[in-house]
Each structure stands twice: as C-alpha cells, then as structure tokens.
C-alpha cells in the first residue's frame, strides 16, 4: 500500500486509466488499483514514481540502472 498526496492521486488515477489499468478513486478515499500482470504492476510503479520522486531522484535511479547493464 502506498500513500500518495491527494492532488497526485488524481493524476495517477487518470494516467492509469489512460494506460487501461483498472482503478477506482473517490473523494477522500484511497486509490485502488488492480495490477493483475507484471507489466501493469511495473506501469503502476512507474506512474507513482513520476509523481512522488524529484527529477534528480529519477535521474539518479536511471543512472544506476545503466550501471547494471
């Protein structure tokens, strides 16, 4: 379970809907997501990272990925 700021929660919700990932979000309620495949789980993780991490943190994460290749 992840906590996402209420403004970011809606951004995540709309993006996941665009990706075709089933989810529900009501006012003052947590975002509920159905990630039934590994691909959808990775997409959820990616969308959440985009709204919850700073640009520097995301760049550092990407740099570390390149070091593993």
Secondary structure as UniProt FT lines:
FT   HELIX           6..18
FT   TURN            19..20
FT   STRAND          23..24
FT   TURN            27..28
FT   STRAND          32..33
FT   HELIX           38..52
FT   HELIX           55..68
//
